[in-house]
Amino acid sequence: MADEIPLTADIDELRTQYAELAELFGSLAHEIKNPLSVIRMNMELLAEDFADPQTPKERRALAKIEMVTRQCTRLENLLNDFLRFSRLRNLELRLGSLNEQIERVLDLFAPQAAETGVEILRLLDPDLPSVKIEPETVQAALVNLVKNALEAMPHGGQLVARTRLTRSGVALDLIDTGCGMDGKTAMKMFDAFYTTKNGGSGLGLPTARKIIEAHGGRIDVHSEAGRGTQFTLEFPTPLRLGD
């Protein structure tokens, strides 16, 4: 009987193939971005030439130029999201404060929250231990989650950011009083390219989950349509000497 190939060998081969495909698609996305940027730039220059349309023909031309520009911008955003998703691999982790990361993101969105009538409550444990993180990628994940929470409350509401200790590390709860999600959306929200937003890439939440998992953590969600959503991010704390 032929020798069986170990399962670990199959997994390693799949990982290698995935890495190669991710690199290939990332390179392709980068190559598409360059001519797309040129197209958008030239459409913007054309729009300047038609900035003061005098005839119906000129007004129609300006409308078409603006439509192409919007679609170029949408594609550029999609490619940027895809590049972030495909290039997330080895992270350079260092000790940092989860409180500090969420504070920075909440400060960033504070004007938008005030404008839409969203109250932000910061219940951050001052004694929270440090965790190993790469600040830029963690902030990217938090930006996506906070942005989604505010978009779920266009007519006002409340966003609670709470940090706390867990048995194996620390956790961040982001709780909003927004529109919530139905069962179908909750089941699919971490699937790549699934989105319920017009013009959305469907890569924001999958990338956020990939970031948290790359830190050795996990992300959970509980949502109820019409009542709001809670995301919980858990990070392990580093082992102490002697543990």
Secondary structure as UniProt FT lines:
FT   HELIX           7..49
FT   HELIX           56..86
FT   STRAND          94..96
FT   HELIX           98..115
FT   TURN            116..117
FT   STRAND          118..123
FT   TURN            126..127
FT   STRAND          131..133
FT   HELIX           135..151
FT   TURN            154..155
FT   STRAND          157..165
FT   STRAND          169..176
FT   HELIX           183..188
FT   TURN            189..190
FT   TURN            192..193
FT   TURN            198..199
FT   HELIX           204..214
FT   TURN            215..216
FT   STRAND          218..224
FT   TURN            225..227
FT   STRAND          228..236
FT   TURN            241..242
//
